[in-house]
Amino acid sequence: MTFLVLKTLHIIGFVAWFAGLFYLVRMFVYYREAQDRPLAEKEILSAQFLLMQERVYKIICNPAMLLTWICGLVMLHLHGFEWLKLNSWMHIKLFLLVLLSGYTGSCGKMIKDYKKGKLGYSSFKLRMMNEVPTLFLLAIVLLAVFKNTSNTIYVFGAVLLMGFFLFLGIKAYRRSRETNA
């Protein structure tokens, strides 16, 4: 029963973590685009987006990330070290989670930079950055579902293919915005 409660909390945690990341980076795009607005509009929008970014990061992303990690690590402990040694997919998943945690931390740094007036990336680059969690989600879910039955090269290939199609979609969206502007 304890394991099922941990698994439930783990799933809720990672769903909230990803939802927070998707929303947070989308707000980075809007914040960046607000910088090109007339001064009065820019000031109002910038202040509002900064407030929203900070709240999503502190109230959703960080607690959800911690819940995911804590429940996941306790479940690993309950499985035992022998189980971990036999399940190579989990090693890759843990590596991806470390990278995703770093991505989350870099989002926190971007909020601090925005508060200091540093704009950083263009809205196009931020749109690409917004798809990074999608690739992490795809890879982690594929690993968790197929476990040791999947060939890691196929998982990696599927993630690269998805990334390629996302990139094409972002470029197409950019072209359509430029032609309609």
C-alpha positions in Angstrom: 0.0 0.0 0.0 2.8 2.4 0.9 4.4 1.8 -2.5 1.1 2.6 -4.3 0.7 5.9 -2.4 4.3 6.9 -3.2 3.7 6.0 -6.9 0.5 8.1 -6.9 2.3 11.1 -5.4 5.2 10.6 -7.8 2.9 10.7 -10.8 1.0 13.8 -9.4 4.4 15.4 -8.8 5.8 14.9 -12.3 2.5 15.9 -14.0 2.5 19.2 -12.0 6.3 19.7 -12.6 5.9 19.4 -16.4 2.7 21.5 -16.4 4.6 24.2 -14.5 7.5 24.1 -16.9 5.3 24.2 -20.0 3.5 27.3 -18.6 6.6 29.0 -17.2 8.6 29.0 -20.4 5.5 30.1 -22.4 5.4 33.1 -20.1 9.0 33.7 -20.9 8.0 34.0 -24.5 5.2 36.4 -23.7 7.5 38.4 -21.4 10.1 38.7 -24.2 7.5 39.8 -26.7 6.1 42.4 -24.3 9.5 44.1 -24.4 8.6 45.3 -28.0 5.4 46.9 -26.9 4.8 50.7 -26.3 6.4 51.7 -22.9 3.2 51.9 -20.8 2.0 48.5 -22.1 5.5 47.0 -21.7 5.8 48.1 -18.1 2.4 46.7 -17.1 2.9 43.4 -19.0 6.4 42.9 -17.8 5.5 43.4 -14.2 2.6 41.0 -14.5 4.6 38.3 -16.3 7.4 38.5 -13.8 5.0 38.0 -10.9 3.4 35.1 -12.7 6.7 33.5 -13.5 7.9 33.7 -10.0 4.8 32.2 -8.6 4.7 29.3 -11.0 8.3 28.6 -10.4 8.1 28.8 -6.6 4.6 27.4 -6.0 4.3 24.8 -8.7 7.6 23.8 -10.3 9.9 23.5 -7.3 7.5 21.7 -4.9 6.4 19.4 -7.7 10.0 18.6 -8.6 10.8 17.9 -4.9 7.7 15.7 -4.6 8.7 13.7 -7.7 12.3 13.2 -6.5 11.4 12.3 -2.9 8.8 9.8 -3.8 10.9 8.4 -6.7 13.9 7.9 -4.5 11.9 6.3 -1.7 10.4 3.9 -4.2 13.9 3.1 -5.4 15.0 2.4 -1.9 12.0 0.1 -1.4 12.9 -1.8 -4.6 16.5 -2.2 -3.3 19.9 -1.9 -4.8 19.8 -5.2 -6.6 16.7 -4.2 -8.5 18.4 -0.9 -9.5 21.4 -2.8 -10.8 19.2 -5.0 -13.0 17.2 -2.2 -14.5 19.4 -0.1 -16.8 16.5 1.9 -18.0 16.3 3.5 -14.5 19.9 4.7 -14.8 19.0 6.6 -18.0 15.8 7.9 -16.4 17.7 9.2 -13.4 20.2 10.9 -15.7 17.4 12.5 -17.6 15.8 13.7 -14.4 19.1 15.3 -13.3 19.2 17.1 -16.6 15.5 18.1 -16.2 16.3 19.4 -12.8 19.1 21.5 -14.3 16.7 22.8 -16.9 14.3 23.8 -14.1 17.1 25.6 -12.3 18.1 27.4 -15.4 14.4 28.7 -15.7 14.8 30.0 -12.1 18.0 31.8 -13.2 16.2 33.3 -16.2 13.5 34.8 -13.9 16.3 36.4 -11.8 17.9 37.8 -15.0 14.6 39.2 -16.2 14.2 41.0 -12.8 17.6 42.6 -13.4 16.5 43.7 -16.9 18.5 41.1 -18.9 16.4 40.0 -21.8 18.4 36.9 -22.8 16.9 34.9 -25.6 14.7 35.9 -28.5 11.1 34.8 -28.5 12.0 32.2 -31.3 14.7 30.6 -29.1 12.3 30.7 -26.1 9.7 28.9 -28.2 12.3 26.2 -28.9 13.2 26.1 -25.2 9.5 25.6 -24.5 9.6 22.2 -26.3 12.5 20.9 -24.3 10.3 19.5 -21.5 8.2 17.7 -24.3 11.4 15.8 -25.3 12.2 14.9 -21.7 8.6 13.8 -21.1 8.7 11.6 -24.2 12.0 10.0 -23.3 11.1 9.4 -19.6 7.7 8.0 -20.4 9.1 5.7 -23.1 11.7 4.4 -20.7 9.2 3.9 -17.8 6.7 2.1 -20.0 9.0 -0.1 -22.0 11.6 -0.5 -19.3 14.3 -3.1 -20.2 12.3 -4.3 -23.2 13.2 -1.3 -25.3 16.4 -0.6 -27.1 17.9 2.6 -25.9 18.9 3.6 -29.4 15.2 3.4 -30.5 14.1 5.6 -27.6 16.9 8.1 -28.4 15.9 8.0 -32.1 12.2 8.6 -31.2 13.1 11.6 -29.1 15.4 13.0 -31.8 12.6 12.5 -34.4 10.1 14.2 -32.2 12.6 17.1 -31.6 13.1 17.4 -35.4 9.3 17.7 -36.0 8.9 20.2 -33.2 11.6 22.3 -34.6 10.0 22.2 -38.1 6.7 23.2 -36.5 8.2 26.1 -34.6 10.0 27.3 -37.8 6.7 27.1 -39.8 4.9 29.0 -37.1 7.6 31.7 -37.2 7.2 32.0 -41.0 3.5 32.3 -40.7 3.8 35.0 -38.1 6.2 36.9 -40.2 4.1 36.7 -43.4 0.9 37.8 -41.5 2.6 40.7 -39.7 
